[in-house]
Amino acid sequence: MYPMNEIGKGGERSVLESLYELWIDEDPAYDENVRQLFGKLGEWADRMGREESDRVTGIVVDLCMAYSRKGFLDGAKLGGRLVQELLRGK
């Protein structure tokens, strides 16, 4: 479960949020470039103290997840608008 998928005060999720959770579980963006970049982050973090390393790495991972989520949701919304425009044109 991804905490950022919880919306509203009751924690209920939209259909898009549920689709995002399924999509991210497949890890389509975790390619060799991403592995190399996280490796570089790990090398850099190893030179700091454990507490600072954990804090910085946590911020980076949260940033990556938020960016991925926003890109997915915005893309899905844009796709929905495209479908609406295509259906109006018929």
C-alpha positions as a printed Julia matrix, in Angstrom:
90×3 Matrix{Float64}:
   0.0    0.0     0.0
   1.33   3.44   -0.91
   0.47   6.17    1.61
   0.27   8.82   -1.12
  -2.69   6.92   -2.61
  -4.84   7.81    0.37
  -6.97  10.81   -0.46
  -9.62  12.65    1.47
 -10.09  12.42    5.2
 -11.46   8.88    5.04
  -8.53   7.51    3.04
 -10.74   6.45    0.12
  -9.04   6.19   -3.27
 -10.17   7.21   -6.72
 -10.12   4.82   -9.67
  -7.02   6.62  -10.96
  -5.28   6.17   -7.61
  -6.06   2.44   -7.69
  -4.77   2.16  -11.27
  -1.59   3.96  -10.21
  -1.03   1.48   -7.4
  -1.35  -1.43   -9.83
   0.91   0.28  -12.37
   3.68   1.14   -9.91
   3.71  -2.44   -8.58
   4.8   -3.52  -12.07
   7.8   -1.13  -11.8
   7.88  -0.14  -15.49
  10.25   2.79  -14.89
  12.82   0.83  -12.9
  15.31   0.34  -15.72
  19.11   0.17  -15.81
  19.44   3.98  -15.73
  17.34   4.19  -12.56
  19.39   1.39  -10.95
  22.62   3.23  -11.78
  21.33   6.52  -10.38
  20.18   4.89   -7.15
  23.59   3.21   -6.99
  25.25   6.62   -7.2
  22.93   7.89   -4.48
  23.9    4.92   -2.33
  27.62   5.58   -2.84
  27.15   9.22   -1.87
  24.97   8.32    1.12
  27.58   5.82    2.37
  29.93   8.75    2.98
  27.52  10.37    5.47
  26.37   9.27    8.86
  23.62   6.66    8.99
  20.92   9.03   10.26
  21.64  11.74    7.69
  21.93   9.13    4.93
  18.52   7.67    5.79
  16.94  11.12    5.9
  18.34  12.23    2.53
  17.6    8.91    0.82
  14.04   9.0     2.18
  13.51  12.48    0.75
  14.85  11.4    -2.66
  12.65   8.29   -2.77
   9.57  10.3    -1.71
  10.34  12.86   -4.43
  10.69  10.13   -7.07
   7.42   8.49   -6.01
   5.55  11.81   -6.03
   6.92  12.69   -9.47
   6.01   9.25  -10.83
   2.51   9.46   -9.37
   1.9   12.95  -10.77
   3.11  11.91  -14.23
   0.88   8.85  -14.24
  -2.24  10.67  -13.05
  -1.72  13.63  -15.39
  -1.17  11.26  -18.33
  -4.32   9.3   -17.52
  -6.36  12.51  -17.26
  -4.97  13.75  -20.57
  -5.85  10.4   -22.16
  -9.4   10.76  -20.83
  -9.69  14.23  -22.37
  -8.44  12.88  -25.67
 -11.1   10.17  -25.66
 -13.78  12.78  -24.92
 -12.61  14.95  -27.8
 -12.52  12.0   -30.17
 -16.03  10.93  -29.17
 -17.38  14.49  -29.64
 -15.84  14.6   -33.11
 -17.82  11.57  -34.3
